[in-house]
Amino acid sequence: MVLFVILGVIAAVLIALLTGYNGLVRLRNKVNEAFATMDVLLKKRFDLIPSLVEVVKGYARHESDVLQEVTRLRSTASRGAQLKGEVKISDALKGLFVVAEAYPDLKANGNFLKLQDQLVRMEDEISLSRRYYNGSVREYNNRCQLFPMNLIASLFGFKPMPMFSVDSDDERRAVNVNI
């Protein structure tokens, strides 16, 4: 009888370990999927930038500082740096649209309007993607840090993951655009 109780306890502990481990793996994969989705959206946005810059260049030859900054930020963004640099790119693109406001012909240009619309939709998708990523990270981190799952997480080397966040106070402030 005692043997059955001991075997039952061992079986319960093994089932709890397996269930906990598999749950953590599922959540970690969900976080990785969310990051990959955000990464794909950022890549799509980066691919739109050269077309947008070329359209604006035709109208705003003397606004080269803004155009060069957008191009520089795009070219220096690597896969690992995209999340850090994407806020800077968003700000640079806002500057590009401020330049476009000074050119009524550009604002009416079909190619520019199409690219601008695509970029706005892309920014919305990126925003939703960041929220999904942060929600996935929160769920994973909670599971890694709450008892008793934290014991399983530490046993198998699961570590909390960082959320996407804006690092500087300048980036947190609302953008003031005066035209």
C-alpha positions in Angstrom: 0.0 0.0 0.0 2.8 2.4 0.9 4.5 1.5 -2.4 1.4 2.6 -4.3 1.2 5.9 -2.5 4.9 6.6 -3.2 4.4 5.6 -6.9 1.3 7.8 -7.0 3.2 10.8 -5.6 6.2 10.2 -7.9 3.7 10.0 -10.9 2.0 13.2 -9.8 5.3 15.1 -9.5 6.4 13.8 -12.9 3.1 14.8 -14.5 3.3 18.3 -12.9 6.9 18.7 -14.2 6.0 17.6 -17.7 2.9 19.7 -17.8 4.7 22.8 -16.4 7.7 22.3 -18.8 5.5 21.9 -21.8 3.5 25.0 -20.8 6.6 27.0 -20.5 7.9 25.8 -23.9 4.5 26.7 -25.5 4.7 30.2 -24.0 8.3 30.7 -25.0 7.4 29.7 -28.5 4.5 32.2 -28.5 6.9 35.0 -27.5 9.3 34.0 -30.3 6.4 33.9 -32.8 5.2 37.4 -31.6 8.8 38.7 -32.0 9.1 37.2 -35.4 5.8 38.7 -36.5 6.9 42.1 -35.3 10.3 41.6 -37.1 8.5 40.8 -40.4 6.3 43.9 -40.1 9.4 46.1 -39.4 11.1 44.6 -42.4 8.1 45.4 -44.6 8.2 49.0 -43.3 11.9 49.2 -44.0 11.3 48.0 -47.5 8.7 50.8 -48.1 11.1 53.5 -47.0 13.3 53.7 -50.1 10.3 54.1 -52.4 8.8 56.8 -50.2 12.2 58.6 -50.0 12.6 58.5 -53.8 9.1 60.1 -54.3 9.9 62.8 -51.8 13.3 63.4 -53.3 11.8 64.4 -56.6 9.9 67.2 -54.9 12.2 68.3 -52.0 15.7 68.3 -53.3 16.8 70.9 -50.6 15.4 68.8 -47.7 18.3 66.4 -47.9 19.0 66.3 -44.1 15.6 64.6 -43.4 16.0 62.3 -46.4 19.5 61.3 -45.4 18.5 60.7 -41.8 15.6 58.4 -42.9 17.9 56.5 -45.3 20.7 56.3 -42.7 18.4 54.9 -40.0 17.0 52.4 -42.4 20.4 51.2 -43.6 21.9 50.9 -40.1 19.0 48.9 -38.7 19.9 45.2 -38.3 17.7 42.5 -37.2 18.7 42.8 -33.5 18.7 46.6 -33.6 15.3 47.0 -35.3 13.3 47.1 -32.1 15.6 49.6 -30.5 15.9 51.7 -33.7 12.3 51.5 -34.9 11.2 54.3 -32.7 13.9 56.5 -34.2 12.8 55.5 -37.7 9.2 56.3 -36.8 10.3 59.8 -35.7 12.4 60.3 -38.9 9.4 59.3 -41.0 7.2 61.8 -39.2 9.9 64.4 -40.2 9.6 63.2 -43.8 5.8 63.7 -43.7 6.4 67.2 -42.3 8.6 67.9 -45.3 5.9 66.6 -47.6 3.4 69.0 -46.1 5.3 71.9 -47.6 4.8 70.6 -51.1 1.1 70.6 -52.2 2.0 68.8 -55.4 3.7 66.0 -53.5 0.7 65.6 -51.2 -1.5 65.1 -54.2 0.9 62.7 -55.9 -0.7 59.3 -56.4 2.5 57.3 -55.6 3.2 59.3 -52.5 -0.4 58.9 -51.2 -0.3 55.2 -51.9 3.0 54.8 -50.1 1.9 57.0 -47.2 -1.3 55.0 -46.8 0.7 51.7 -46.8 3.1 53.1 -44.2 0.2 54.3 -42.0 -1.4 50.8 -42.2 2.0 49.3 -41.5 2.5 51.5 -38.4 -0.9 50.4 -37.1 0.1 46.7 -37.6 3.4 47.3 -35.9 1.6 48.8 -32.9 -0.7 45.9 -32.6 2.2 43.5 -33.0 4.1 45.2 -30.2 1.1 44.9 -27.9 0.7 41.2 -28.8 4.5 40.7 -28.2 4.3 42.4 -24.8 1.2 40.5 -23.8 2.9 37.2 -24.7 6.0 38.2 -22.8 3.9 39.2 -19.8 2.1 35.8 -19.8 5.4 34.0 -20.1 7.2 36.0 -17.4 4.2 35.5 -15.0 4.4 31.8 -15.6 8.2 31.8 -15.0 8.0 33.9 -11.8 4.9 32.7 -10.0 5.0 29.8 -7.6 5.2 26.8 -8.1 6.0 27.2 -11.8 9.0 29.3 -10.9 10.6 26.1 -9.5 10.1 24.3 -12.8 11.3 27.3 -14.8 14.5 27.7 -12.8 15.1 23.9 -12.9 15.0 23.9 -16.7 16.6 27.3 -17.3 13.6 29.4 -18.4 14.4 33.1 -17.9 12.1 36.1 -18.0 12.2 37.9 -21.4 12.3 41.7 -21.9 9.2 43.6 -23.0 9.4 46.0 -25.9 9.7 49.5 -24.4 10.7 53.0 -25.3 14.0 53.7 -23.7 14.3 57.5 -23.6 12.1 60.2 -22.2 12.4 62.0 -25.6 10.8 59.1 -27.3 7.9 59.0 -24.8 6.9 62.6 -25.3 4.1 63.4 -27.8 5.4 64.6 -31.1 4.7 68.3 -31.7 4.3 69.0 -35.4 4.1 72.6 -36.6 3.5 73.2 -40.2 
